[in-house]
Amino acid sequence: MYNFDEIIARAGSGCVKIDALEQYFGSSKLIPLWVADMDFRTPDFITDALAERMRHPVFGYTTIPDNYFETISSWVKDIHGWETDPQWMRYIPGIVKGIGLVLECFFHPDVKVMIQPPVYHPFRNVPEGLGHEVVTNPLIPVYGSEGELVTYRMDFKDLDAKLEADPAIRVLILSNPHNPCGIAWDRETLEQLADVAARHNILVISDEIHSEMVLGGGRHIPFASVSEEAASHSITFQAPSKTFNIAGIVSSYAIVPDPEIRETFFHYLDAGELDSPCIFSPIATMAAYTKGKAWRAEMLDYVQGNVDFVDSFLREHIPAIHCVRPQASFLVWLDCRALGLGHDELIDLFVNKAGLALNDGAMFGQEGSGFMRLNIGCPRATLRTAMEQLEKAINK
């Protein structure tokens, strides 16, 4: 049994989540529930493996371990049910960086990029920073019988129409599972997206960093696994960083089934030595993927308990805020629209009145206005305190 209730002091460790509060929110006194890493102790089988390597007194140029990609391939098959060839894989220096690398490798700036908001903000920031126009294919909200937001679905009619009308759109960045809405996309949706990609000859960059965090005993479906069309029109990015709380050890990798796309992209990575990990990345990844199954199961159970706690607390104490229950990840999409507050008023409520640091929904696109993204990857006592402060602020 692992102790996920342990409170770990992270201040002063260079932790963005805490040490950058003053910079981003104007106060260092807030409960940090924003940056998407967890406050749980990184499991000992990873820190032990790193400590063992650190006992060697030389940290020179290092080769990638022979069984590095075999280890990843075995994990992907075991956890996701996807048969992959280790030759399809390369290390990349981060998934957000990977998006930029794909755009620079394959496309001129006159190519347009499609995203599906509300969605992780670098999906817009990276292409625009590289000179690409971003086109949106907004998700469609799905409401329950009592008018509550339950989830979202893809708008394929809008997607098809925009791709048909504008052949300059050559790339779609997919969030799978979806951040911030917590959607574990089903096979039918991914198959339909693959058909669209093949019909319009677009490349899908599938960000699957939360793929190992499907809740409730479900299983993630990698986009490239659903059909030949998906495999031949995609580049997949995955990493152990969210699951095992090692975001500071850049441990991302690309999976590219299509030989033509693979040859071009891997040559690009190799030319700039962008596929060369630091000495600690393979060590942490291999420790996670060979010894992490039990820890992962317990962590997911704890996170599910946090979802249940937040949902129950809001229903009982703050019914004007609705918890959109995530199917995956430790990020919860809060529907605050019933409060009737404008954007600045909503931020003021959470930050200045409740003393909480969350990501405001508008950063994920205009479709996120009136929402907040809550990071529940923390001890339940921290979450309880945060919810009580929010209740008190609203009651005032």
Secondary structure, 3 states (H helix, E strand, C coil): CCCCCCCCCCCCCCCHHHHCHHHHHCCCCCEECCCCCCCCCCCHHHHHHHHHHHCCCCCCCCCCCCCHHHHHHHHHHHHHCCCCCHHHEEECCCHHHHHHHHHHHHCCCCCEEEECCCCCCHHHHHHHHCCCCEEECCCEEEECCCCCEEEEECCHHHHHHHHHHCCCEEEEEEECCCCCCCCCCCHHHHHHHHHHHHHHCCEEEEECCCHHHECCCCCCCCHHHCCHHHHHCEEEEECCCCCCCCCCCCCCEEECCCHHHHHHHHHHHHHCCCCCCCCHHHHHHHHHHHHCHHHHHHHHHHHHHHHHHHHHHHHHHCCCCEEECCCECCEEEEECHHHCCCHHHHHHHHHHHCCEECEEHHHHCHHHCCEEEEECCCCHHHHHHHHHHHHHHHHC
